[in-house]
Amino acid sequence: MDVDYFKAIIKRHGVPRTVLHSAYIILNRLIGLKLYYCVELRQKNINSKYFKIDNQFQFTKLDFKQLSEYCDREGYRLSKKFLNTAEMKSDLCYGFFNNRKLVAYNWFYRKPTLVGDGKFEMRFGDEYLFMSWGYTLPDFRGQRLHAVGMANALQKLSKNRYKGLVGIIAGNNFDSLNSCIRLGFKRVGNFICAKIFKRYFIFSTGKNKHLGFELRATNPATDGRIEN
C-alpha cells in the first residue's frame, strides 16, 4: 500500500472520498465494477467568469486544414490517423491561438463515441455534443483554457440547434468532477457497470434516460460492435 498516495488523496479530497476511491479500486479489481458520473452543461448554467478570454489569446473554431498543420508535431498530441477519423465523424474542435501559435484545443463529438478504453459506447441526442478531450501546451497551463474553451464553444454552438454538452467522468476522478462543477456542469445521473462472466451489465440512474443519455457495452468478440 502506498501510504503517501492515500495521504495525498485525504489531504486533497477528505476522508469520505478517499474511502470511496479505495472501495472503487477494490471493486474494480474484484468484479470489474466501473462507475461513471454523467454530467450535463447548458449555457444558462455556465459560471460567467469562464466567458472571459485574456487579451493574449484568440479563440476560434478550428477547421481540419488548420489542424493538419499540427499533425505529428512534437507536443501537440495530434496524429493524422486521429484527425482523419475526426473529419469522417464531423467532430468539432475549438482552440486558442497566441501570436498565431495554437496553444490549446478542445474536441466535441456530434455522434455516439467509444469511451472507457473502447469498452463502452456513449449515446446522446442530436441536440447535444459529447464533451471529449482537450489539450493545452505545457507553457500555457494553469490558465483554465480547457474550461474557458468549453464555455465559449457552447456559447457559440447554442446559437445553432445544440442544447448543451454531455460528458462522463470516472467515479474516482474527483479532480475532473470538481472542475466540471465549477464550470457549471450538473450531475444528472450515474452509469454503473458490472462485469459478470466476461460481459458488462450497465445500470443507469437519475435523469439519464429522460435526457436521452445511454451507455452501452461493446462486444470484443465482434470487433467492438455494440451489444443490444
N, C-alpha and C positions, 0 to 999 in steps of 0.2 A: 504493500500500500504506500502510495506517495503522500506522506503526511503534509508536506509543504504545499502540494497541489490542492488538497482539501482545505487547508488553512486559508489559501488564497481565495477559494470559492466562498468560504464562510465570510471572510472579510468583505468581499465584493457584493455578495447576494444574501447573506444571512443564513442562519441555521436551517429554517424550513426548506428553502430552495436547495440547500446543499444535500439535505436528506432526500428530496425529490430527485435530484441529479444522481445520487448514488443508487437509489431504487431503480431509476430508469436504466442505468448501465447494467445492473444485475439482471433485470427482467429481459433486457435486450439480448443478453448473452444466453440466458436460460431458454427463452421461448421465442426469441426474435421479435419481442414487442417493440413497436415504434409508435410514438405519439407525435402528432403534428398539430400545432395551433393553426387554425385558419383565420386569416386577418383580411379586413377589407378597408380600403381608403376611398373616401369620397371628398370632392373638393371642399364642401362646406365644413368638413371636419379637420382640414389641414391647419396646423399651427402656423399662424400668419408670418412668424419670423422666418420661416423657411422659404418664403417667396422672395426674400431679399437676396439679390445677387451682387457680390462685390464687383466694383468697377473694373477690377483687373481681369475679369472673366467675361467671355461672350458665350451665351447659352444658345444652342441651336439644335434643330433636328439634323441628324447625320444621314446622308444617303450612302449607298453601298460603294459608289465610286470614291467618295471621300475616305471611307473606312478601309478600302482596299490598299490605300497608300500606307497603312499602318500594319498590314498583314505580315506576320512573321518577323516583325521588328522587335528587337530586344526591349523588354519592359512593358509591352502592350497587351500581352495575353490574347492576341487575335491571330487565328490561323486562317488560311484560305479555305480549308475544309469547313470550318465553323461558319465563315462568312457566306460561303456558297449555300450551305444548309439554311442559314438565316434568311437569305434572299428568297429561296424557294418557298419558305414558310411565310413570307411577307412580315417578318418580325420588324419591330421599330426600335430605333436607337436614338437617344438624345445625349448630347455631351457638352463639355466646356472647353473652350479654347483660351489660351493665354499667349498673347503675342503670336497668333497664328499657329500655335502648337497645341495639339489635342492633349489635354491633361486629365480628363475624366470622362467616363461614359456610362450610361445605364441602358440595359436591354429590357424591352417589354414584348411579350408574346401575345399574338392575336388568337392562336389556335391551341387546342389541348397539347400539353407538353409533358415529357417524361421528367420525373423527379425521383429523389431517393436513389441515386445511382442506377436509374433505369428500372427500378423495381415497381414503380407506380406511374400512372398517368393522371395528371390533374386536368379535370374538365370544368369548363365555366361557360357562361352565356356570351353571346356576341357583343353584349353591351359592356363587357369587362375586358381588361387586359391583365395578363399574368405578370406580376412583379418578379422579374427574373434577377439576373445578377448585374453588378456594376463593378467598375474598376477605376481607381484613382492612382496616378503616378505617385511614388513614394514622397517626392518633394512637395506635393500638394495635399497630402493627407492632414487630417485634423481640422479641416475647414468645412466639414459636413457637406461636401459636394454631392455625395450619394443621395442624401436626404433632400437637399435643395434641388437636385436634378429631378427627383421623383415628384416633388411638389409642383415645380414649374412645368414639367411634362404633362402632368394630369390637368393642370390649369388650361393648357393649350388643347389637350385631347378632349376635355369636357365640352368644348365648343362644337365638337362633332357629335357622334352618337354614343360616346363612351360614358358610362355611368361612374366608373371607378376602377381601382386596381384591386386585385386579389392576390394573396400570397400564402405560403405555408412556411412555418418555422418549426424546426425540430424541438421537441418537448423540453430538452435541457439546454437550449441555446438562449439563455436569458438575456445576453447582451443584445442580440438581434431583436428579441421581443421588446425590450425596453426602448431601443432606438426607434422601432416602428411605432410604439405607443406615443413616444414624444412627438413624432411627426404628425400623428393624428389617426393612425390605423386603429380599428376597433376589432377586438376578438369576437368573431361571430360563431365559432364552433370549434370542434376538435375532430381529428381523424385518428382512430385507434386501430392499429394494425397488429394482428397476432398471427404468427406463423405456425401452422399446425400441419404436420405431415408434408412439409415442403411447399405448402400452399398458404398464401396470405388471406386472411379474412378481415374485412375492413368494416368498422363501425363508425357511423357519423353521428355527431351530436350538435345541438344548438340549431342555428339558422341555416346551416349549410344547404340542406335540401331546398328550403324555401327560396334561397338566393340562386340556386342552380349550380352550386359548387359540389363537385363529386371527385372522389379519389378512387381509382380502380387499379387492381393489381395486374401487372404484366405476367405473361407466361413464358419463362425462359425456354421451355421445350418447343415453343412455336415461334422462336426468333423475336420475342418481345411483343407479339400480338396481344391485344387486351382480352382479358377473361370477361365474359358477360354472365 
